[in-house]
Amino acid sequence: MLAGHRHFLRFTTRDLTDEQARQRTTVSELCLGGLIKHVTVTERDWAAFAVEGPSAMRDADAMTEADWQRRADQFRLLPGETLAGVLDAYAEQAARTDALVATVPDLGAAHPLPKAPWFEPGAHWSVRRVVMHIIAETAQHAGHADIIRESLDGAKSMG
């Protein structure tokens, strides 16, 4: 399931230049290169959480202005970054995530979530739940990417 959603997310960037991958085509800040970066960071952080627990992620109330700016920059292809570079980083992270899922001793092992207004207080997520979250994030952002790409030049991922 995850491989399929990754494929369609990557497919939205086919034959694009770096400039096109930077371009916003809707009122949101989202661009195709930024979505690839964001999904890469999301996979990295959640895979680290699956192994290390909440120490892999900061509590939202501990984040600084610089942390929030770095988060915002995840959604943009910044000057000096290339589409090929972010696609390569995504493929590398996907391979690491896949290896983790294939070798983790217990998909039921759970950790408490970090404190954030978007998490239920005191909630714990298992490795299995983390993988489901990565799938959901990837699918959601593949849909966003499809809309951006169609708005950019009319190309579609399906249909």
PETA-V250266 format. One record per backbone hydrogen bond with DSSP energy under -0.5 kcal/mol. CO is the residue of the C=O (numbers start at 1). NH is the residue of the N-H. Records with the same first field share a line. If there is no record, write none. Layout:
BEGIN
CO: NH  NH
END
This chain:
BEGIN
1: 5
2: 6
3: 7
4: 8
5: 9
6: 10
7: 11
8: 12
9: 12
10: 13
11: 14
13: 16
17: 21
18: 22
19: 23
20: 23
21: 33  34
30: 25
31: 35
32: 36
33: 37
34: 38
35: 39
36: 40
37: 41
38: 42
39: 43
40: 44
41: 45
42: 46
43: 47
44: 48
45: 49
46: 50
47: 51
48: 52
49: 53
52: 55
53: 56
54: 57
59: 62
60: 63
64: 68
65: 69
66: 70
67: 71
68: 72
69: 73
70: 74
71: 74
72: 75
73: 76
74: 38
75: 31
76: 78
78: 81
82: 86
83: 87
84: 88
85: 89
86: 90
87: 91
88: 92
89: 93
90: 94
91: 95
92: 96
93: 97
94: 98
95: 99
96: 100
97: 101
98: 102
99: 103
100: 103  104
106: 109
107: 128
109: 127
111: 125
115: 60
116: 119
120: 123
123: 113
125: 111
126: 130
127: 131
128: 132
129: 133
130: 134
131: 135
132: 136
133: 137
134: 138
135: 139
136: 140
137: 141
138: 142
139: 143
140: 144
141: 145
142: 146
143: 147
144: 148
145: 149
146: 150
147: 151
148: 152
149: 153  154  155
150: 154
END
